Amino acid sequence: MYHPSMIADAMRAVVCPLLERTDIRRATKFLRPDLVVKATWVGHFGKRERQRSMVVTVGRPNYVEREAVKILLKARKPFPVKKVGLKAWAKTRLRTSD
C-alpha cells in the first residue's frame, strides 16, 4: 500500500490539469498495475452552467485503463508512471440544416 502523501500527490497531479484546462475531461495517473487515481468532470459545460462537479477515484483500473496498463508493461515502463494520461471531451457532431 502506498503512503497517503503519495496518493495525495497523485490526486493533486490529476485534479490540477482539469482545473487549468477546460478541454480536458479526464486525467489518470497509474501508480501500480492494479491502482490508478483519476479525476473526471461530471456533466457537460454550458453557457448557463453555474456549478461544476468533479469525481476523484482511487482504485482498480477500468477496462480501458487495464488495456493501457498492458501496453505500459509491454513497453517496460516503470510504475508509478510519471506522466498523467489526459482525455479530451468528445467532439460533438454539428447539426446541419437540411
C-alpha positions in Angstrom: 0.0 0.0 0.0 1.2 3.5 -0.8 1.8 6.2 1.8 -1.2 8.6 2.0 1.0 11.5 1.0 1.9 9.7 -2.3 -1.8 9.2 -3.1 -2.4 12.9 -2.2 0.3 13.9 -4.6 -1.3 11.8 -7.3 -4.7 13.3 -6.6 -3.1 16.8 -7.0 -1.5 15.7 -10.2 -4.8 14.6 -11.8 -7.0 17.5 -10.5 -4.8 20.4 -11.4 -4.8 19.8 -15.2 -8.6 19.6 -15.2 -8.9 22.9 -13.3 -6.3 24.6 -15.6 -7.7 23.4 -19.0 -11.3 23.3 -20.0 -10.8 21.0 -23.0 -9.8 18.0 -20.8 -12.5 15.7 -19.4 -10.4 13.0 -17.6 -7.0 12.7 -16.1 -5.5 9.4 -15.0 -2.3 8.6 -13.1 -1.1 5.0 -12.9 0.5 4.2 -9.5 0.7 0.4 -9.9 -0.8 -2.0 -12.5 -3.7 -2.5 -10.1 -4.0 1.0 -8.7 -5.0 4.2 -10.5 -6.0 7.7 -9.5 -8.3 9.5 -11.8 -10.4 12.7 -11.9 -13.3 13.2 -14.2 -15.7 16.1 -14.8 -19.4 15.1 -14.4 -21.8 16.5 -16.9 -21.1 18.9 -19.8 -20.1 22.6 -19.7 -22.7 25.0 -21.0 -23.3 28.7 -21.1 -25.9 28.6 -18.3 -23.9 26.3 -16.0 -23.5 27.7 -12.5 -21.6 24.8 -10.9 -19.3 22.1 -12.0 -18.8 18.7 -10.4 -15.7 16.5 -10.4 -15.3 12.9 -9.3 -11.9 11.7 -8.0 -11.5 7.9 -8.0 -8.7 5.9 -6.3 -8.9 2.2 -7.0 -8.6 -0.6 -9.6 -8.4 0.4 -13.3 -11.4 0.0 -15.6 -11.3 -1.9 -18.9 -9.7 0.9 -21.0 -7.2 1.6 -18.2 -6.3 -2.1 -18.0 -5.6 -2.1 -21.7 -3.3 0.9 -21.2 -1.5 -1.0 -18.3 -0.9 -3.9 -20.6 0.7 -1.5 -23.2 2.8 0.1 -20.4 4.0 -3.2 -19.1 4.8 -4.4 -22.6 6.9 -1.2 -23.2 8.6 -1.9 -19.8 7.6 1.5 -18.3 8.3 1.6 -14.6 5.4 2.2 -12.2 4.4 4.7 -10.9 4.2 6.3 -14.4 5.4 9.9 -14.2 3.1 11.3 -16.9 -0.6 11.9 -16.4 -2.9 10.5 -19.0 -5.3 13.1 -20.3 -8.6 12.5 -22.2 -10.3 15.3 -24.1 -14.0 15.9 -24.4 -15.7 14.1 -27.3 -16.2 16.1 -30.4 -19.9 16.7 -30.9 -21.4 16.5 -34.3 -22.6 19.7 -35.8 -26.2 19.9 -36.9 -26.6 20.6 -40.5 -29.7 22.3 -41.7 -31.4 20.3 -44.5 
